[in-house]
Amino acid sequence: MERSSLDVWVGLFVVGGVLALLILALKVGNAGDLLSAGPTYTLSANFENIGGLKAKAAVRSAGVVVGRVATIDYDPDTFNAVVTMKIDQRFNKFPRDTFASIYTSGLLGEQYIGLAPGGDEKLLAAGDRITKTQKAVVLEDLIGQFLTSRAGEPATK
């Protein structure tokens, strides 16, 4: 009798551990937000360089997640990346002159799109393209610029 009671408690403990790992995996993979997604609308933007931006990356405004990156494509005519974003329907009041920039969370964290609303009275509608964009800051490019600018300076003693 004691043995079967112990087996039940060990089984419950294992099931609880597996559930905790599943929840953790969903949170790390940003899939937890996708399960509770409501109605969305689509916006797109062209970027010269998206760095390490990936599909399902966050779209934020004032630090609040307002949507997710849906797809990333390449436009062979303009040689730019075309990023399509799914924005939560609750946040449908972005002005037409909204500025989209690619930022990095921390020094080496994941990249996300930041939306900075402008002052235009007309609003972005579903399917519109954000025209004001800023490409990603690539750490390797910054290091290369720093090294090349330092190479031209005379050596000091």
C-alpha positions as CSV (number, residue, x, y, z in Angstrom):
1,M,0.0,0.0,0.0
2,E,2.8,2.4,0.8
3,R,4.6,1.6,-2.4
4,S,1.7,2.5,-4.7
5,S,1.1,5.8,-2.8
6,L,4.8,6.7,-3.4
7,D,4.5,5.7,-7.1
8,V,1.5,8.1,-7.4
9,W,3.4,11.0,-5.8
10,V,6.4,10.4,-8.0
11,G,4.2,10.2,-11.1
12,L,2.5,13.5,-10.2
13,F,5.9,15.1,-9.7
14,V,7.1,14.0,-13.1
15,V,3.9,15.2,-14.8
16,G,4.3,18.6,-13.1
17,G,7.9,18.8,-14.2
18,V,7.0,18.0,-17.8
19,L,4.3,20.7,-17.8
20,A,6.7,23.2,-16.4
21,L,9.2,22.5,-19.1
22,L,6.5,22.8,-21.8
23,I,5.4,26.2,-20.5
24,L,9.0,27.3,-20.3
25,A,9.6,26.2,-23.9
26,L,6.6,28.1,-25.1
27,K,7.7,31.3,-23.3
28,V,11.2,31.1,-24.7
29,G,10.0,30.4,-28.2
30,N,7.5,33.3,-28.1
31,A,4.8,30.8,-28.9
32,G,2.9,31.5,-25.7
33,D,1.7,34.8,-27.2
34,L,0.6,33.1,-30.4
35,L,-1.8,30.9,-28.5
36,S,-3.8,33.8,-27.1
37,A,-3.7,35.9,-30.3
38,G,-6.8,37.8,-31.2
39,P,-7.8,39.6,-34.4
40,T,-4.9,41.3,-36.2
41,Y,-4.2,43.6,-39.2
42,T,-1.2,43.7,-41.5
43,L,1.4,46.4,-42.0
44,S,4.6,46.2,-44.0
45,A,7.9,48.1,-44.2
46,N,11.0,48.0,-46.4
47,F,14.4,47.9,-44.7
48,E,17.9,48.2,-46.2
49,N,19.3,45.8,-43.6
50,I,17.3,43.7,-41.1
51,G,20.4,42.3,-39.3
52,G,19.3,39.2,-37.4
53,L,15.5,39.9,-37.3
54,K,13.4,36.8,-37.5
55,A,9.8,35.9,-38.1
56,K,7.8,36.0,-34.9
57,A,10.0,38.7,-33.5
58,A,8.2,41.3,-31.4
59,V,6.8,44.6,-32.7
60,R,6.8,47.1,-29.9
61,S,5.6,50.6,-29.3
62,A,6.6,52.5,-26.1
63,G,8.0,49.1,-24.9
64,V,4.6,47.3,-25.2
65,V,4.4,44.4,-27.6
66,V,1.7,45.4,-30.1
67,G,2.3,42.7,-32.7
68,R,4.7,40.2,-34.3
69,V,6.7,39.9,-37.5
70,A,4.8,37.6,-39.8
71,T,7.1,37.2,-42.8
72,I,10.4,38.5,-44.1
73,D,10.9,38.6,-47.9
74,Y,13.4,40.1,-50.4
75,D,12.4,42.7,-53.1
76,P,14.7,42.2,-56.1
77,D,13.7,45.5,-57.6
78,T,14.7,47.7,-54.6
79,F,17.2,45.3,-53.1
80,N,15.5,45.7,-49.7
81,A,14.0,43.4,-47.2
82,V,10.2,43.5,-47.0
83,V,8.9,42.9,-43.4
84,T,5.3,42.1,-42.9
85,M,3.9,42.6,-39.4
86,K,0.7,41.4,-37.8
87,I,-0.5,44.1,-35.4
88,D,-3.1,43.4,-32.7
89,Q,-6.4,45.0,-33.7
90,R,-6.5,46.8,-30.3
91,F,-3.6,49.0,-31.5
92,N,-5.1,50.3,-34.7
93,K,-4.4,54.0,-34.2
94,F,-0.9,54.4,-35.6
95,P,-0.5,57.6,-37.7
96,R,0.6,57.4,-41.3
97,D,4.0,58.9,-40.5
98,T,4.9,56.2,-37.9
99,F,8.6,55.4,-37.9
100,A,9.8,51.8,-37.8
101,S,13.3,50.9,-36.5
102,I,15.0,47.7,-35.8
103,Y,16.5,47.5,-32.3
104,T,18.3,44.9,-30.2
105,S,17.3,43.8,-26.7
106,G,20.5,44.3,-24.7
107,L,23.9,44.0,-26.2
108,L,23.5,40.6,-27.9
109,G,19.8,40.0,-27.4
110,E,17.1,39.3,-30.0
111,Q,16.1,41.9,-32.4
112,Y,12.6,43.5,-32.6
113,I,10.8,46.3,-34.5
114,G,10.1,49.5,-32.6
115,L,7.2,51.7,-33.9
116,A,7.4,55.4,-33.0
117,P,4.1,57.1,-33.8
118,G,4.3,60.4,-35.7
119,G,1.8,63.3,-35.6
120,D,-0.2,62.8,-38.8
121,E,-4.0,62.9,-38.3
122,K,-4.5,60.1,-41.0
123,L,-4.1,56.6,-39.6
124,L,-2.4,53.5,-41.1
125,A,-5.0,51.0,-42.4
126,A,-4.7,47.3,-42.9
127,G,-2.3,46.5,-45.7
128,D,-0.5,49.9,-45.6
129,R,3.3,50.2,-45.9
130,I,5.3,52.2,-43.3
131,T,7.6,54.4,-45.4
132,K,9.9,55.8,-42.7
133,T,12.3,53.1,-41.6
134,Q,15.7,52.8,-40.0
135,K,17.9,49.7,-40.7
136,A,19.3,47.5,-38.0
137,V,22.6,48.5,-36.3
138,V,24.9,45.6,-37.0
139,L,27.6,45.2,-34.3
140,E,30.2,44.0,-36.8
141,D,29.7,47.1,-38.9
142,L,30.2,49.3,-35.8
143,I,33.4,47.5,-34.9
144,G,34.7,47.8,-38.4
145,Q,34.0,51.5,-38.6
146,F,35.7,52.0,-35.3
147,L,38.8,50.1,-36.4
148,T,39.1,51.8,-39.8
149,S,38.7,55.3,-38.2
150,R,41.4,54.4,-35.6
151,A,43.7,53.1,-38.4
152,G,44.1,56.6,-39.9
153,E,45.2,58.3,-36.7
154,P,48.9,58.7,-35.9
155,A,50.3,56.4,-33.2
156,T,50.8,58.2,-29.8
157,K,53.5,57.3,-27.3
